[in-house]
Amino acid sequence: MSHTINDRIDVRISKEQKELIKYASVLRGFKNLTEFVVYCANAEATKIIKENEIVLQSFRDKQIFLDTILNPPLANDNLKRAQMNHFKFIEANETDD
């Protein structure tokens, strides 16, 4: 799978940062520093986006749940029938204490 390189990012870092990043890239077996930096930046960007999507879904789910609790929908026929069956069951199984 080949990737077309058609954009560029210029970054200024300290000598110490470059040596640290270069050392890590060697430890991981990357061919060169650029390959390592692109890999790490892409992996971190993907992770951040996924985390953000999870937070947004969680927040949306909380909003939907809270709205349903505060503004419950009207009972449909099936729910009314289930409620009546439940009341009949409870009434039939009541014990005199």
N, C-alpha and C positions, 0 to 999 in steps of 0.2 A: 504494500500500500504506500504510494508516494503522496507526499503533501506538496502542494505548490506554495512556495514562499513568495508572498506578494505584499508583505507589510513589515514594518520595522519599529522596534522600540529602543530608544537610547536611554541608558540608565547610568547615573553616576553613583559610584559607591566607594567606600574607603578601601585602602589596600588590604586591611585586615578582613573586611567583609568578603572581598574577592578571594583571598586565600582560603577562608573558611568554606565558601561556596565551592571553590575549586576542589578542595580536599574532599568534601562530601560527594561531589560528582565522581571523583575517582573511586571512592569507596563503593559507590553504587554501580560502577562500571559503565558510565556514560562515555561516549566517544569524545565529547568536548563540553565545555562550559555552557555554551549556548543551548545545546540539547537538554542539559540538566535544568537550566533556568526555565526554559519553555515548558518542560515536563512538569516541574514543580508549580509554576504559576498556573498552568492549566488545571492541574489536580486541585489546587487550593481554590481556584475560581469555581470549579464544579462543585466542590464541597460546600462553599459558602452559598451558592445558589440553591442547592438541595436543602440545606438547613433553613434558608429563608422560606422556601416553599412549604416546608413542614410547619414552620411557625405560622405562616399565613393560613394554612389549612386548619391548624389547631385553633387559631383565633376565629376563623369563619365558623368552624364547628361549634365553638362556644357561643357565638352570637346566635346561631340557628337554634341551639338547645335552649338558651335563655329566652329567646323570643317564643319558642313553643311552650315553655313553662308559663311565661307571663301572659301569653295570648293563645291559649289552647284552641285547636280547631274544634268545631262542633262535632258531636258524636254522629257517626253514620249508622245505618241500620244494623250492620254487623256488630258494631260496638254496643249498641243498645240491646241487641239480642244476647250478646255475651254477658252484659251486665244483669239482665233479667235471669239468665241461667245461673249466674253466680249467686244472686239473691235467693233464688229457689233452692240452690244447693245448700247454702248457709242455713236457711230456714229449716230444711229437711234434716239437717245434721246438728241442729242445736240441741244441747243437753240442758236439762234443768239442774242448775247448780244449787 
